[in-house]
Amino acid sequence: MSVPLREALKFWTKLGFISFGGPAGQIAVLHQELVEKRRWISERRFLHALNYCMLLPGPEAQQLVTYIGWLMHRSWGGILAGTLFVLPSLLILIALSWIYLTFGQVPWIAAIFFGIKPAITAIVMHAAVRIGKRTIHNQALKWIALGSFLAIFVLNLAFPLIVLIAAAVGIWGGKRYPEYFQQTHSHGKIQGTHLGAAIIDDDTPTPEHAQFSYQKTLLHSAVALTCWLIPVGLLVGFFGWKTLYPQLAWFFTKAAFLTFGGAYAVLPYVYQGAVDHFHWLSAGQMMDGLALGETTPGPLIMVVAFVGYLAGHIQHLIGYSNPFWFGVLGACVATWFTFLPSFFFILVGGPIIESTHGKLAFTAPLTAITATVVGVIANLGLFFAYHVFLPHGLGGSISWVSMVICGLAGLALFKLQKGVIPVLGGSALAGLLVYFVATLIN
């Protein structure tokens, strides 16, 4: 018995439109739909796939979807499943990015973003605390997190360098002090009961296409490399190597290999590159993009589509009749090169990495990197707080209203355990309220 490809594609398409709530929420939906309701895969096989995806850089929920699609319907099944998980979010974000640039200066829309920015600051700090509680379980990892925070906050080291240093510390620590670098589960245990036989059950043999072979590894590696080289070649041929779109391609390729720990882990790197180095967008625009990413389905890392769209649109505002399509190209380039490595890791690295799963020599560097990510995310939260609370710099006035909204958003997240969407909605309403009150007073 097997699931027809057409039926599977219907589900993956539906999933792309309902996958809100970040990776934890998306994985919970996948578990409920595939393990409990449809019985396409057993509890143990689902958790095995999840643990594997958690070892990889990249958006783990999207990789889990790709993995299960690959297990069920070979390479094309995985590619289609992973693509359909991302595609709705890409289309929605392109539309929202255009609306943002076209109507963002309309007073009431600007007021909404004014209210959302403090909430984003609280959400990023909440992410740092949440990831820290999940991953930092001893004193050594606390020191690594603190060291990464100081490295980027005080020394302004580049995020890739911090990741490399953390990996080296993990390799050394895993050999010298292995008890400090044992990996823990990132999403907790998913409780399940025996629900009857599944199509891919505990004792179902691994299908032939999912077993390791040198021929398949070389073939899939060559295909992945071709899928990287051809678009890069076309972009360089049309625009030149030192222009925007090849830069986007190379930048987001590097970003894709640095996303250990989920989307929030790569945000500091994207922030450093897009805002500080390339100046594709401002700090405030980056926060607005994160807000839009939080309110759309799909992986949070889809904020890269917003960055790509703004970079293309803004750079072609002068001398072009319709910069919209340059923005669309930027969004597509950013998305393509961010997610291509994820498909590579599943289709090529799956059988290889599965054989190393649970070996400390492999997992210790990832544990150290995840601890590093906590410190880097905390630094990002402080940067956001600086730009929100002191919008005109140290010499300007403090935005007390933003501090109040941020405090209330933090209270809702930390104490009341509210979700991201209600917090963003309430903060947007607060921004509107402030705008209407200020209008009445004036």
Contacts in CASP RR format, 6 or more apart in sequence:
PFRMAT RR
TARGET T0000
AUTHOR 0000-0000-0000
METHOD contacts of the structure
MODEL  1
MSVPLREALKFWTKLGFISFGGPAGQIAVLHQELVEKRRWISERRFLHAL
NYCMLLPGPEAQQLVTYIGWLMHRSWGGILAGTLFVLPSLLILIALSWIY
LTFGQVPWIAAIFFGIKPAITAIVMHAAVRIGKRTIHNQALKWIALGSFL
AIFVLNLAFPLIVLIAAAVGIWGGKRYPEYFQQTHSHGKIQGTHLGAAII
DDDTPTPEHAQFSYQKTLLHSAVALTCWLIPVGLLVGFFGWKTLYPQLAW
FFTKAAFLTFGGAYAVLPYVYQGAVDHFHWLSAGQMMDGLALGETTPGPL
IMVVAFVGYLAGHIQHLIGYSNPFWFGVLGACVATWFTFLPSFFFILVGG
PIIESTHGKLAFTAPLTAITATVVGVIANLGLFFAYHVFLPHGLGGSISW
VSMVICGLAGLALFKLQKGVIPVLGGSALAGLLVYFVATLIN
1 199 0 8 1.000
2 72 0 8 1.000
2 199 0 8 1.000
3 40 0 8 1.000
3 72 0 8 1.000
3 199 0 8 1.000
5 73 0 8 1.000
5 77 0 8 1.000
8 69 0 8 1.000
8 72 0 8 1.000
8 73 0 8 1.000
8 77 0 8 1.000
8 81 0 8 1.000
9 80 0 8 1.000
9 81 0 8 1.000
9 84 0 8 1.000
11 33 0 8 1.000
11 38 0 8 1.000
12 65 0 8 1.000
12 69 0 8 1.000
12 80 0 8 1.000
12 81 0 8 1.000
12 82 0 8 1.000
12 84 0 8 1.000
12 85 0 8 1.000
13 84 0 8 1.000
13 88 0 8 1.000
15 29 0 8 1.000
15 30 0 8 1.000
15 33 0 8 1.000
15 65 0 8 1.000
15 84 0 8 1.000
15 85 0 8 1.000
16 84 0 8 1.000
16 85 0 8 1.000
16 86 0 8 1.000
16 87 0 8 1.000
16 88 0 8 1.000
16 89 0 8 1.000
16 297 0 8 1.000
16 298 0 8 1.000
17 88 0 8 1.000
17 297 0 8 1.000
18 29 0 8 1.000
18 297 0 8 1.000
19 25 0 8 1.000
19 26 0 8 1.000
19 29 0 8 1.000
19 61 0 8 1.000
19 85 0 8 1.000
19 297 0 8 1.000
19 298 0 8 1.000
20 26 0 8 1.000
20 297 0 8 1.000
20 298 0 8 1.000
20 421 0 8 1.000
21 419 0 8 1.000
21 420 0 8 1.000
21 421 0 8 1.000
22 61 0 8 1.000
22 263 0 8 1.000
22 298 0 8 1.000
22 299 0 8 1.000
22 300 0 8 1.000
22 420 0 8 1.000
23 59 0 8 1.000
23 60 0 8 1.000
23 61 0 8 1.000
23 187 0 8 1.000
23 262 0 8 1.000
23 263 0 8 1.000
23 299 0 8 1.000
23 300 0 8 1.000
24 187 0 8 1.000
25 61 0 8 1.000
26 61 0 8 1.000
26 298 0 8 1.000
26 299 0 8 1.000
27 50 0 8 1.000
27 60 0 8 1.000
27 61 0 8 1.000
27 64 0 8 1.000
27 187 0 8 1.000
27 190 0 8 1.000
28 190 0 8 1.000
30 46 0 8 1.000
30 61 0 8 1.000
30 64 0 8 1.000
30 65 0 8 1.000
30 68 0 8 1.000
31 46 0 8 1.000
31 190 0 8 1.000
34 40 0 8 1.000
34 41 0 8 1.000
34 46 0 8 1.000
34 68 0 8 1.000
35 41 0 8 1.000
35 42 0 8 1.000
35 43 0 8 1.000
35 46 0 8 1.000
35 192 0 8 1.000
35 195 0 8 1.000
35 198 0 8 1.000
36 192 0 8 1.000
36 195 0 8 1.000
39 195 0 8 1.000
39 196 0 8 1.000
39 197 0 8 1.000
39 198 0 8 1.000
39 199 0 8 1.000
40 68 0 8 1.000
40 72 0 8 1.000
40 198 0 8 1.000
40 199 0 8 1.000
40 200 0 8 1.000
41 49 0 8 1.000
41 68 0 8 1.000
41 71 0 8 1.000
41 198 0 8 1.000
41 199 0 8 1.000
41 200 0 8 1.000
42 198 0 8 1.000
42 200 0 8 1.000
42 201 0 8 1.000
42 202 0 8 1.000
42 204 0 8 1.000
43 190 0 8 1.000
43 192 0 8 1.000
43 194 0 8 1.000
43 195 0 8 1.000
44 202 0 8 1.000
45 198 0 8 1.000
45 200 0 8 1.000
45 201 0 8 1.000
45 202 0 8 1.000
45 204 0 8 1.000
46 68 0 8 1.000
46 190 0 8 1.000
47 190 0 8 1.000
49 64 0 8 1.000
49 67 0 8 1.000
49 68 0 8 1.000
49 71 0 8 1.000
50 60 0 8 1.000
50 64 0 8 1.000
50 187 0 8 1.000
50 190 0 8 1.000
51 185 0 8 1.000
51 357 0 8 1.000
52 67 0 8 1.000
52 350 0 8 1.000
52 353 0 8 1.000
52 354 0 8 1.000
52 357 0 8 1.000
53 60 0 8 1.000
53 63 0 8 1.000
53 64 0 8 1.000
53 67 0 8 1.000
53 346 0 8 1.000
54 60 0 8 1.000
54 185 0 8 1.000
54 186 0 8 1.000
54 187 0 8 1.000
55 353 0 8 1.000
55 357 0 8 1.000
55 362 0 8 1.000
55 363 0 8 1.000
55 366 0 8 1.000
56 63 0 8 1.000
56 342 0 8 1.000
56 345 0 8 1.000
56 353 0 8 1.000
57 256 0 8 1.000
57 257 0 8 1.000
57 258 0 8 1.000
57 259 0 8 1.000
57 260 0 8 1.000
57 341 0 8 1.000
57 345 0 8 1.000
58 256 0 8 1.000
58 259 0 8 1.000
58 260 0 8 1.000
58 262 0 8 1.000
58 266 0 8 1.000
58 301 0 8 1.000
58 341 0 8 1.000
58 342 0 8 1.000
58 345 0 8 1.000
59 259 0 8 1.000
59 262 0 8 1.000
59 263 0 8 1.000
59 299 0 8 1.000
59 300 0 8 1.000
59 301 0 8 1.000
59 339 0 8 1.000
59 342 0 8 1.000
60 186 0 8 1.000
60 262 0 8 1.000
61 85 0 8 1.000
61 298 0 8 1.000
61 299 0 8 1.000
62 82 0 8 1.000
62 85 0 8 1.000
62 86 0 8 1.000
62 298 0 8 1.000
62 299 0 8 1.000
62 339 0 8 1.000
62 342 0 8 1.000
63 342 0 8 1.000
63 345 0 8 1.000
63 346 0 8 1.000
65 78 0 8 1.000
65 81 0 8 1.000
65 82 0 8 1.000
65 85 0 8 1.000
66 78 0 8 1.000
66 79 0 8 1.000
66 81 0 8 1.000
66 82 0 8 1.000
66 85 0 8 1.000
66 342 0 8 1.000
66 343 0 8 1.000
66 346 0 8 1.000
66 347 0 8 1.000
67 78 0 8 1.000
67 346 0 8 1.000
67 350 0 8 1.000
68 78 0 8 1.000
68 81 0 8 1.000
69 77 0 8 1.000
69 78 0 8 1.000
69 80 0 8 1.000
69 81 0 8 1.000
69 82 0 8 1.000
70 77 0 8 1.000
70 78 0 8 1.000
70 81 0 8 1.000
70 209 0 8 1.000
70 210 0 8 1.000
70 346 0 8 1.000
70 347 0 8 1.000
71 200 0 8 1.000
71 207 0 8 1.000
71 210 0 8 1.000
72 199 0 8 1.000
72 200 0 8 1.000
73 80 0 8 1.000
73 81 0 8 1.000
74 209 0 8 1.000
75 209 0 8 1.000
75 220 0 8 1.000
75 347 0 8 1.000
78 343 0 8 1.000
78 346 0 8 1.000
78 347 0 8 1.000
79 343 0 8 1.000
79 347 0 8 1.000
82 343 0 8 1.000
85 298 0 8 1.000
85 299 0 8 1.000
86 298 0 8 1.000
86 299 0 8 1.000
86 302 0 8 1.000
86 335 0 8 1.000
86 339 0 8 1.000
88 297 0 8 1.000
88 298 0 8 1.000
89 293 0 8 1.000
89 296 0 8 1.000
89 297 0 8 1.000
89 298 0 8 1.000
89 299 0 8 1.000
89 302 0 8 1.000
89 305 0 8 1.000
90 302 0 8 1.000
90 305 0 8 1.000
90 331 0 8 1.000
90 332 0 8 1.000
90 335 0 8 1.000
92 296 0 8 1.000
92 297 0 8 1.000
93 292 0 8 1.000
93 293 0 8 1.000
93 296 0 8 1.000
93 302 0 8 1.000
93 303 0 8 1.000
93 305 0 8 1.000
93 306 0 8 1.000
93 309 0 8 1.000
93 331 0 8 1.000
94 305 0 8 1.000
94 309 0 8 1.000
94 327 0 8 1.000
94 328 0 8 1.000
94 331 0 8 1.000
96 292 0 8 1.000
96 296 0 8 1.000
96 306 0 8 1.000
97 289 0 8 1.000
97 292 0 8 1.000
97 305 0 8 1.000
97 306 0 8 1.000
97 309 0 8 1.000
97 310 0 8 1.000
97 313 0 8 1.000
97 327 0 8 1.000
97 331 0 8 1.000
98 309 0 8 1.000
98 313 0 8 1.000
98 324 0 8 1.000
100 288 0 8 1.000
100 289 0 8 1.000
100 292 0 8 1.000
101 310 0 8 1.000
101 313 0 8 1.000
101 314 0 8 1.000
103 109 0 8 1.000
104 110 0 8 1.000
104 113 0 8 1.000
107 435 0 8 1.000
108 432 0 8 1.000
108 435 0 8 1.000
110 435 0 8 1.000
111 431 0 8 1.000
111 432 0 8 1.000
111 434 0 8 1.000
111 435 0 8 1.000
112 428 0 8 1.000
112 431 0 8 1.000
112 432 0 8 1.000
113 288 0 8 1.000
113 291 0 8 1.000
114 402 0 8 1.000
114 431 0 8 1.000
114 434 0 8 1.000
114 435 0 8 1.000
115 402 0 8 1.000
115 405 0 8 1.000
115 427 0 8 1.000
115 428 0 8 1.000
115 430 0 8 1.000
115 431 0 8 1.000
115 434 0 8 1.000
116 287 0 8 1.000
116 288 0 8 1.000
116 291 0 8 1.000
116 424 0 8 1.000
116 425 0 8 1.000
116 427 0 8 1.000
116 428 0 8 1.000
116 431 0 8 1.000
117 284 0 8 1.000
117 287 0 8 1.000
117 288 0 8 1.000
117 291 0 8 1.000
117 384 0 8 1.000
117 387 0 8 1.000
117 388 0 8 1.000
117 402 0 8 1.000
118 388 0 8 1.000
118 402 0 8 1.000
118 403 0 8 1.000
118 405 0 8 1.000
118 406 0 8 1.000
118 407 0 8 1.000
118 409 0 8 1.000
118 427 0 8 1.000
119 291 0 8 1.000
119 405 0 8 1.000
119 406 0 8 1.000
119 409 0 8 1.000
119 423 0 8 1.000
119 424 0 8 1.000
119 426 0 8 1.000
119 427 0 8 1.000
120 287 0 8 1.000
120 290 0 8 1.000
120 291 0 8 1.000
120 294 0 8 1.000
120 384 0 8 1.000
121 287 0 8 1.000
121 381 0 8 1.000
121 384 0 8 1.000
121 385 0 8 1.000
121 388 0 8 1.000
121 406 0 8 1.000
121 409 0 8 1.000
122 406 0 8 1.000
122 407 0 8 1.000
122 409 0 8 1.000
122 410 0 8 1.000
122 413 0 8 1.000
122 423 0 8 1.000
123 290 0 8 1.000
123 294 0 8 1.000
123 409 0 8 1.000
123 413 0 8 1.000
123 420 0 8 1.000
123 423 0 8 1.000
123 424 0 8 1.000
124 264 0 8 1.000
124 267 0 8 1.000
124 290 0 8 1.000
124 377 0 8 1.000
124 380 0 8 1.000
124 381 0 8 1.000
124 384 0 8 1.000
125 378 0 8 1.000
125 381 0 8 1.000
125 385 0 8 1.000
125 410 0 8 1.000
126 410 0 8 1.000
126 413 0 8 1.000
126 414 0 8 1.000
127 264 0 8 1.000
127 377 0 8 1.000
128 264 0 8 1.000
128 374 0 8 1.000
128 375 0 8 1.000
128 377 0 8 1.000
128 378 0 8 1.000
128 381 0 8 1.000
129 414 0 8 1.000
131 261 0 8 1.000
131 264 0 8 1.000
131 370 0 8 1.000
131 373 0 8 1.000
131 374 0 8 1.000
131 377 0 8 1.000
132 145 0 8 1.000
132 371 0 8 1.000
132 374 0 8 1.000
134 184 0 8 1.000
134 186 0 8 1.000
134 187 0 8 1.000
134 188 0 8 1.000
135 141 0 8 1.000
135 184 0 8 1.000
135 186 0 8 1.000
135 367 0 8 1.000
135 370 0 8 1.000
135 371 0 8 1.000
135 374 0 8 1.000
136 142 0 8 1.000
136 145 0 8 1.000
136 371 0 8 1.000
136 374 0 8 1.000
137 184 0 8 1.000
138 180 0 8 1.000
139 180 0 8 1.000
140 173 0 8 1.000
140 177 0 8 1.000
140 180 0 8 1.000
140 181 0 8 1.000
141 180 0 8 1.000
141 367 0 8 1.000
141 368 0 8 1.000
141 371 0 8 1.000
142 371 0 8 1.000
144 166 0 8 1.000
144 169 0 8 1.000
144 368 0 8 1.000
144 371 0 8 1.000
144 372 0 8 1.000
145 371 0 8 1.000
145 372 0 8 1.000
145 374 0 8 1.000
145 375 0 8 1.000
145 378 0 8 1.000
146 375 0 8 1.000
147 372 0 8 1.000
147 375 0 8 1.000
148 162 0 8 1.000
148 166 0 8 1.000
148 371 0 8 1.000
148 372 0 8 1.000
148 373 0 8 1.000
148 374 0 8 1.000
148 375 0 8 1.000
148 376 0 8 1.000
149 375 0 8 1.000
149 376 0 8 1.000
149 378 0 8 1.000
149 379 0 8 1.000
151 157 0 8 1.000
151 162 0 8 1.000
151 165 0 8 1.000
152 159 0 8 1.000
152 162 0 8 1.000
152 268 0 8 1.000
152 375 0 8 1.000
152 376 0 8 1.000
152 379 0 8 1.000
153 379 0 8 1.000
153 382 0 8 1.000
158 272 0 8 1.000
159 258 0 8 1.000
159 268 0 8 1.000
159 269 0 8 1.000
159 272 0 8 1.000
159 376 0 8 1.000
160 254 0 8 1.000
160 258 0 8 1.000
160 269 0 8 1.000
162 372 0 8 1.000
162 376 0 8 1.000
163 258 0 8 1.000
163 260 0 8 1.000
163 369 0 8 1.000
163 372 0 8 1.000
165 372 0 8 1.000
166 365 0 8 1.000
166 368 0 8 1.000
166 369 0 8 1.000
166 371 0 8 1.000
166 372 0 8 1.000
167 365 0 8 1.000
167 368 0 8 1.000
167 369 0 8 1.000
168 365 0 8 1.000
169 368 0 8 1.000
170 181 0 8 1.000
170 364 0 8 1.000
170 365 0 8 1.000
170 367 0 8 1.000
170 368 0 8 1.000
171 361 0 8 1.000
171 364 0 8 1.000
171 365 0 8 1.000
173 180 0 8 1.000
173 181 0 8 1.000
173 364 0 8 1.000
173 368 0 8 1.000
174 180 0 8 1.000
174 181 0 8 1.000
174 360 0 8 1.000
174 361 0 8 1.000
174 364 0 8 1.000
175 361 0 8 1.000
175 364 0 8 1.000
178 360 0 8 1.000
178 364 0 8 1.000
181 360 0 8 1.000
181 363 0 8 1.000
181 364 0 8 1.000
181 367 0 8 1.000
181 368 0 8 1.000
182 360 0 8 1.000
182 363 0 8 1.000
182 367 0 8 1.000
183 358 0 8 1.000
183 363 0 8 1.000
183 364 0 8 1.000
183 366 0 8 1.000
183 367 0 8 1.000
186 261 0 8 1.000
186 370 0 8 1.000
198 204 0 8 1.000
209 216 0 8 1.000
210 351 0 8 1.000
211 351 0 8 1.000
212 351 0 8 1.000
212 352 0 8 1.000
212 355 0 8 1.000
217 348 0 8 1.000
217 349 0 8 1.000
217 351 0 8 1.000
217 352 0 8 1.000
220 344 0 8 1.000
220 347 0 8 1.000
220 348 0 8 1.000
221 344 0 8 1.000
221 348 0 8 1.000
224 340 0 8 1.000
224 343 0 8 1.000
224 344 0 8 1.000
224 347 0 8 1.000
224 348 0 8 1.000
227 340 0 8 1.000
228 253 0 8 1.000
228 337 0 8 1.000
228 340 0 8 1.000
231 249 0 8 1.000
231 333 0 8 1.000
231 336 0 8 1.000
231 337 0 8 1.000
232 246 0 8 1.000
232 249 0 8 1.000
232 250 0 8 1.000
235 245 0 8 1.000
235 246 0 8 1.000
235 249 0 8 1.000
235 333 0 8 1.000
236 246 0 8 1.000
238 245 0 8 1.000
239 245 0 8 1.000
239 246 0 8 1.000
240 246 0 8 1.000
244 280 0 8 1.000
244 311 0 8 1.000
244 312 0 8 1.000
244 315 0 8 1.000
244 330 0 8 1.000
245 312 0 8 1.000
245 329 0 8 1.000
245 330 0 8 1.000
245 333 0 8 1.000
247 278 0 8 1.000
248 308 0 8 1.000
248 311 0 8 1.000
248 330 0 8 1.000
248 333 0 8 1.000
248 334 0 8 1.000
248 337 0 8 1.000
249 333 0 8 1.000
249 336 0 8 1.000
249 337 0 8 1.000
250 337 0 8 1.000
251 273 0 8 1.000
251 274 0 8 1.000
251 278 0 8 1.000
252 304 0 8 1.000
252 333 0 8 1.000
252 334 0 8 1.000
252 337 0 8 1.000
252 338 0 8 1.000
253 337 0 8 1.000
253 338 0 8 1.000
253 340 0 8 1.000
253 341 0 8 1.000
254 269 0 8 1.000
255 266 0 8 1.000
255 269 0 8 1.000
255 270 0 8 1.000
255 304 0 8 1.000
255 338 0 8 1.000
256 337 0 8 1.000
256 338 0 8 1.000
256 339 0 8 1.000
256 340 0 8 1.000
256 341 0 8 1.000
256 342 0 8 1.000
257 341 0 8 1.000
258 265 0 8 1.000
258 266 0 8 1.000
258 269 0 8 1.000
259 265 0 8 1.000
259 266 0 8 1.000
259 301 0 8 1.000
260 366 0 8 1.000
260 369 0 8 1.000
260 370 0 8 1.000
260 373 0 8 1.000
261 369 0 8 1.000
261 370 0 8 1.000
261 373 0 8 1.000
262 301 0 8 1.000
262 373 0 8 1.000
263 299 0 8 1.000
263 300 0 8 1.000
263 301 0 8 1.000
263 303 0 8 1.000
264 300 0 8 1.000
264 373 0 8 1.000
264 377 0 8 1.000
265 370 0 8 1.000
265 373 0 8 1.000
265 376 0 8 1.000
265 377 0 8 1.000
266 301 0 8 1.000
267 290 0 8 1.000
267 303 0 8 1.000
267 377 0 8 1.000
267 380 0 8 1.000
268 376 0 8 1.000
268 377 0 8 1.000
268 379 0 8 1.000
268 380 0 8 1.000
270 286 0 8 1.000
270 303 0 8 1.000
270 304 0 8 1.000
270 307 0 8 1.000
271 283 0 8 1.000
271 286 0 8 1.000
271 380 0 8 1.000
271 383 0 8 1.000
274 280 0 8 1.000
274 281 0 8 1.000
274 286 0 8 1.000
274 307 0 8 1.000
274 311 0 8 1.000
275 281 0 8 1.000
275 282 0 8 1.000
275 283 0 8 1.000
275 286 0 8 1.000
278 311 0 8 1.000
280 307 0 8 1.000
280 308 0 8 1.000
280 310 0 8 1.000
280 311 0 8 1.000
280 314 0 8 1.000
280 315 0 8 1.000
281 307 0 8 1.000
281 310 0 8 1.000
281 311 0 8 1.000
281 314 0 8 1.000
283 383 0 8 1.000
283 384 0 8 1.000
283 387 0 8 1.000
284 387 0 8 1.000
285 310 0 8 1.000
286 307 0 8 1.000
287 384 0 8 1.000
287 387 0 8 1.000
287 388 0 8 1.000
289 303 0 8 1.000
289 306 0 8 1.000
289 307 0 8 1.000
290 300 0 8 1.000
290 303 0 8 1.000
291 424 0 8 1.000
292 303 0 8 1.000
292 306 0 8 1.000
293 300 0 8 1.000
293 302 0 8 1.000
293 303 0 8 1.000
293 306 0 8 1.000
294 300 0 8 1.000
294 420 0 8 1.000
294 421 0 8 1.000
294 424 0 8 1.000
295 421 0 8 1.000
295 424 0 8 1.000
296 302 0 8 1.000
301 338 0 8 1.000
302 335 0 8 1.000
304 334 0 8 1.000
304 335 0 8 1.000
304 338 0 8 1.000
305 331 0 8 1.000
305 332 0 8 1.000
305 334 0 8 1.000
305 335 0 8 1.000
306 331 0 8 1.000
307 334 0 8 1.000
308 327 0 8 1.000
308 330 0 8 1.000
308 331 0 8 1.000
308 333 0 8 1.000
308 334 0 8 1.000
309 327 0 8 1.000
309 328 0 8 1.000
309 330 0 8 1.000
309 331 0 8 1.000
309 334 0 8 1.000
310 327 0 8 1.000
311 327 0 8 1.000
311 330 0 8 1.000
311 334 0 8 1.000
312 323 0 8 1.000
312 326 0 8 1.000
312 327 0 8 1.000
312 329 0 8 1.000
312 330 0 8 1.000
313 323 0 8 1.000
313 324 0 8 1.000
313 326 0 8 1.000
313 327 0 8 1.000
314 323 0 8 1.000
315 326 0 8 1.000
316 323 0 8 1.000
316 326 0 8 1.000
316 327 0 8 1.000
317 323 0 8 1.000
320 326 0 8 1.000
345 353 0 8 1.000
353 362 0 8 1.000
356 362 0 8 1.000
385 406 0 8 1.000
386 393 0 8 1.000
388 399 0 8 1.000
388 402 0 8 1.000
388 406 0 8 1.000
389 398 0 8 1.000
389 399 0 8 1.000
389 402 0 8 1.000
389 403 0 8 1.000
389 406 0 8 1.000
390 396 0 8 1.000
390 398 0 8 1.000
390 399 0 8 1.000
391 399 0 8 1.000
391 402 0 8 1.000
401 434 0 8 1.000
405 427 0 8 1.000
405 430 0 8 1.000
405 431 0 8 1.000
408 427 0 8 1.000
408 430 0 8 1.000
409 423 0 8 1.000
409 427 0 8 1.000
410 423 0 8 1.000
412 418 0 8 1.000
412 419 0 8 1.000
412 422 0 8 1.000
412 423 0 8 1.000
413 419 0 8 1.000
413 423 0 8 1.000
END
